Amino acid sequence: MFTLPLYNSEGKEIDTIKLSAAIFDGSQNLDCLHQVIENYRANQRKGLASTKTRGEVSGGGKKPWKQKGTGRARVGSTRSPLWRHGGVVFGPHPRDFSYDLPQKMKALALKTSLNLKLKENNFLVLDEFKVENPKTKLAIGILSNLKLFSSKEKKEKKLLFLTDKLNPDLKKALKNISFLTVDLASNCHAYEVMNNQRLLITKSALALLTTRLK
């Protein structure tokens, strides 16, 4: 069973927390993780690419020249795919790229992603993320205390913050932080975890996530 330190908003270790052995057992199913991530990315595709066939391109109704007697190849329309400004053969058309996967696969992929973050030591548990006013400066201060932000760094590592609930003040304080992604523990998924280099989660959100995966 893994044990992690529990930090407060000042960056001080106030306690330790035991992770559920049923979820954080170190197991990794990378094949399942790959399939779920590909599924998520496919479901995000708009599928709006479109080209026109020779029947959809405007014009081309008049036969360019008579069928016989000119010595040139016969042609019936200026919108032939062989001609400039003609239609496109086998071009893309609007389509739906989405498909479904079993919920058990998605849960297994999320479990794998969490275990990977734990193995990389990029898993941080916070007692409570609370700001008195909806100010970005206050939120940055908490991240600085946790050593997740440094003004000296040219480019911060991408951070995912998971919470059990998000009040308007906290949402407003966090929305202008470019390297931060905020989500609820009830909604997070494997792609989101793997797309960020570090994971910050509150104690209550961790309990919610553990119950969800069990």
C-alpha positions as a Python dict, from the first residue, in 0.01 Angstrom:
ca = {
    (1, 'M'): (0, 0, 0),
    (2, 'F'): (135, 340, -103),
    (3, 'T'): (148, 625, 148),
    (4, 'L'): (175, 986, 32),
    (5, 'P'): (231, 1306, 228),
    (6, 'L'): (-69, 1537, 265),
    (7, 'Y'): (8, 1907, 215),
    (8, 'N'): (-178, 2222, 309),
    (9, 'S'): (-202, 2545, 109),
    (10, 'E'): (121, 2671, 264),
    (11, 'G'): (315, 2376, 125),
    (12, 'K'): (368, 2213, 464),
    (13, 'E'): (326, 1842, 524),
    (14, 'I'): (46, 1808, 779),
    (15, 'D'): (-29, 1437, 758),
    (16, 'T'): (5, 1125, 547),
    (17, 'I'): (-263, 952, 342),
    (18, 'K'): (-286, 586, 245),
    (19, 'L'): (-385, 510, -111),
    (20, 'S'): (-628, 231, -188),
    (21, 'A'): (-445, -89, -280),
    (22, 'A'): (-730, -180, -514),
    (23, 'I'): (-653, 122, -735),
    (24, 'F'): (-292, 217, -669),
    (25, 'D'): (-132, -125, -697),
    (26, 'G'): (130, -26, -954),
    (27, 'S'): (-34, -224, -1235),
    (28, 'Q'): (-18, -78, -1586),
    (29, 'N'): (-211, -187, -1893),
    (30, 'L'): (-47, 24, -2162),
    (31, 'D'): (-235, -139, -2449),
    (32, 'C'): (-567, -47, -2291),
    (33, 'L'): (-440, 305, -2218),
    (34, 'H'): (-340, 348, -2582),
    (35, 'Q'): (-679, 233, -2710),
    (36, 'V'): (-870, 464, -2476),
    (37, 'I'): (-657, 767, -2566),
    (38, 'E'): (-701, 698, -2939),
    (39, 'N'): (-1075, 664, -2878),
    (40, 'Y'): (-1089, 999, -2697),
    (41, 'R'): (-896, 1176, -2973),
    (42, 'A'): (-1115, 1021, -3243),
    (43, 'N'): (-1429, 1133, -3059),
    (44, 'Q'): (-1297, 1489, -3050),
    (45, 'R'): (-1258, 1507, -3428),
    (46, 'K'): (-1509, 1732, -3602),
    (47, 'G'): (-1495, 1546, -3933),
    (48, 'L'): (-1578, 1857, -4135),
    (49, 'A'): (-1326, 1817, -4420),
    (50, 'S'): (-1512, 1823, -4749),
    (51, 'T'): (-1434, 1830, -5122),
    (52, 'K'): (-1661, 1857, -5426),
    (53, 'T'): (-1709, 1588, -5684),
    (54, 'R'): (-1749, 1672, -6053),
    (55, 'G'): (-2124, 1683, -6000),
    (56, 'E'): (-2097, 1941, -5721),
    (57, 'V'): (-1855, 2189, -5880),
    (58, 'S'): (-2041, 2481, -6037),
    (59, 'G'): (-2024, 2520, -6414),
    (60, 'G'): (-1913, 2263, -6667),
    (61, 'G'): (-2252, 2220, -6828),
    (62, 'K'): (-2138, 2308, -7177),
    (63, 'K'): (-1936, 2060, -7377),
    (64, 'P'): (-1596, 2229, -7446),
    (65, 'W'): (-1578, 2113, -7808),
    (66, 'K'): (-1757, 1874, -8034),
    (67, 'Q'): (-1711, 1502, -7989),
    (68, 'K'): (-1536, 1430, -8319),
    (69, 'G'): (-1330, 1600, -8583),
    (70, 'T'): (-1105, 1824, -8372),
    (71, 'G'): (-820, 1577, -8328),
    (72, 'R'): (-830, 1629, -7955),
    (73, 'A'): (-938, 1386, -7687),
    (74, 'R'): (-1311, 1366, -7631),
    (75, 'V'): (-1439, 1550, -7323),
    (76, 'G'): (-1789, 1624, -7198),
    (77, 'S'): (-1729, 1876, -6919),
    (78, 'T'): (-1470, 2126, -6800),
    (79, 'R'): (-1526, 1998, -6447),
    (80, 'S'): (-1368, 1659, -6514),
    (81, 'P'): (-1125, 1553, -6235),
    (82, 'L'): (-852, 1557, -6501),
    (83, 'W'): (-898, 1929, -6558),
    (84, 'R'): (-794, 2231, -6354),
    (85, 'H'): (-1088, 2353, -6144),
    (86, 'G'): (-1245, 2012, -6188),
    (87, 'G'): (-1396, 1790, -5920),
    (88, 'V'): (-1203, 1571, -5677),
    (89, 'V'): (-1204, 1192, -5696),
    (90, 'F'): (-1238, 1003, -5365),
    (91, 'G'): (-1187, 1321, -5162),
    (92, 'P'): (-1288, 1358, -4795),
    (93, 'H'): (-1649, 1426, -4700),
    (94, 'P'): (-1806, 1511, -4362),
    (95, 'R'): (-1816, 1202, -4143),
    (96, 'D'): (-1837, 1092, -3781),
    (97, 'F'): (-1511, 948, -3645),
    (98, 'S'): (-1648, 865, -3300),
    (99, 'Y'): (-1691, 513, -3164),
    (100, 'D'): (-1765, 355, -2828),
    (101, 'L'): (-1550, 158, -2587),
    (102, 'P'): (-1659, -39, -2278),
    (103, 'Q'): (-1666, 158, -1954),
    (104, 'K'): (-1442, -104, -1792),
    (105, 'M'): (-1169, -26, -2045),
    (106, 'K'): (-1194, 346, -1970),
    (107, 'A'): (-1176, 278, -1596),
    (108, 'L'): (-873, 51, -1643),
    (109, 'A'): (-700, 315, -1856),
    (110, 'L'): (-765, 583, -1593),
    (111, 'K'): (-627, 352, -1324),
    (112, 'T'): (-316, 292, -1538),
    (113, 'S'): (-261, 665, -1593),
    (114, 'L'): (-286, 734, -1219),
    (115, 'N'): (-35, 458, -1142),
    (116, 'L'): (204, 604, -1400),
    (117, 'K'): (187, 948, -1235),
    (118, 'L'): (248, 784, -900),
    (119, 'K'): (550, 596, -1035),
    (120, 'E'): (691, 920, -1181),
    (121, 'N'): (649, 1098, -842),
    (122, 'N'): (421, 1349, -1011),
    (123, 'F'): (122, 1279, -784),
    (124, 'L'): (55, 1539, -514),
    (125, 'V'): (-228, 1536, -258),
    (126, 'L'): (-356, 1864, -113),
    (127, 'D'): (-573, 1900, 195),
    (128, 'E'): (-783, 2184, 49),
    (129, 'F'): (-741, 2443, -225),
    (130, 'K'): (-912, 2752, -91),
    (131, 'V'): (-876, 3119, -185),
    (132, 'E'): (-1028, 3409, 7),
    (133, 'N'): (-1084, 3618, -305),
    (134, 'P'): (-1116, 3526, -676),
    (135, 'K'): (-762, 3643, -749),
    (136, 'T'): (-515, 3462, -975),
    (137, 'K'): (-232, 3590, -756),
    (138, 'L'): (-365, 3394, -457),
    (139, 'A'): (-391, 3073, -660),
    (140, 'I'): (-37, 3120, -795),
    (141, 'G'): (81, 3169, -436),
    (142, 'I'): (-55, 2829, -334),
    (143, 'L'): (106, 2662, -635),
    (144, 'S'): (435, 2832, -549),
    (145, 'N'): (412, 2700, -191),
    (146, 'L'): (368, 2351, -331),
    (147, 'K'): (667, 2406, -564),
    (148, 'L'): (446, 2364, -869),
    (149, 'F'): (522, 2712, -998),
    (150, 'S'): (840, 2915, -1020),
    (151, 'S'): (872, 3263, -1167),
    (152, 'K'): (1226, 3172, -1281),
    (153, 'E'): (1108, 2897, -1513),
    (154, 'K'): (1059, 2999, -1876),
    (155, 'K'): (797, 2730, -1932),
    (156, 'E'): (607, 2558, -1655),
    (157, 'K'): (522, 2189, -1663),
    (158, 'K'): (157, 2124, -1746),
    (159, 'L'): (-45, 2062, -1431),
    (160, 'L'): (-382, 1891, -1383),
    (161, 'F'): (-579, 1993, -1075),
    (162, 'L'): (-864, 1764, -967),
    (163, 'T'): (-1120, 1865, -708),
    (164, 'D'): (-1453, 1731, -586),
    (165, 'K'): (-1632, 2063, -637),
    (166, 'L'): (-1545, 2397, -794),
    (167, 'N'): (-1696, 2715, -651),
    (168, 'P'): (-1715, 3033, -865),
    (169, 'D'): (-1438, 3217, -676),
    (170, 'L'): (-1190, 2931, -715),
    (171, 'K'): (-1284, 2882, -1080),
    (172, 'K'): (-1222, 3250, -1151),
    (173, 'A'): (-889, 3245, -968),
    (174, 'L'): (-762, 2945, -1167),
    (175, 'K'): (-891, 3018, -1517),
    (176, 'N'): (-608, 3254, -1622),
    (177, 'I'): (-323, 3015, -1535),
    (178, 'S'): (-199, 2896, -1875),
    (179, 'F'): (-26, 2575, -1768),
    (180, 'L'): (-313, 2458, -1545),
    (181, 'T'): (-606, 2231, -1635),
    (182, 'V'): (-890, 2213, -1384),
    (183, 'D'): (-1149, 1935, -1369),
    (184, 'L'): (-1373, 1747, -1131),
    (185, 'A'): (-1266, 1405, -1007),
    (186, 'S'): (-1599, 1268, -1123),
    (187, 'N'): (-1527, 1376, -1483),
    (188, 'C'): (-1154, 1316, -1531),
    (189, 'H'): (-1030, 1063, -1785),
    (190, 'A'): (-707, 894, -1890),
    (191, 'Y'): (-622, 1134, -2174),
    (192, 'E'): (-648, 1432, -1941),
    (193, 'V'): (-414, 1272, -1688),
    (194, 'M'): (-156, 1172, -1949),
    (195, 'N'): (-175, 1506, -2132),
    (196, 'N'): (-42, 1680, -1819),
    (197, 'Q'): (297, 1621, -1665),
    (198, 'R'): (191, 1661, -1300),
    (199, 'L'): (-122, 1584, -1103),
    (200, 'L'): (-254, 1779, -803),
    (201, 'I'): (-561, 1640, -629),
    (202, 'T'): (-745, 1736, -312),
    (203, 'K'): (-806, 1484, -35),
    (204, 'S'): (-1182, 1478, -89),
    (205, 'A'): (-1138, 1444, -467),
    (206, 'L'): (-905, 1148, -416),
    (207, 'A'): (-1168, 977, -204),
    (208, 'L'): (-1429, 1042, -473),
    (209, 'L'): (-1202, 913, -748),
    (210, 'T'): (-1118, 599, -550),
    (211, 'T'): (-1487, 526, -495),
    (212, 'R'): (-1557, 583, -864),
    (213, 'L'): (-1289, 337, -980),
    (214, 'K'): (-1380, 72, -725),
}
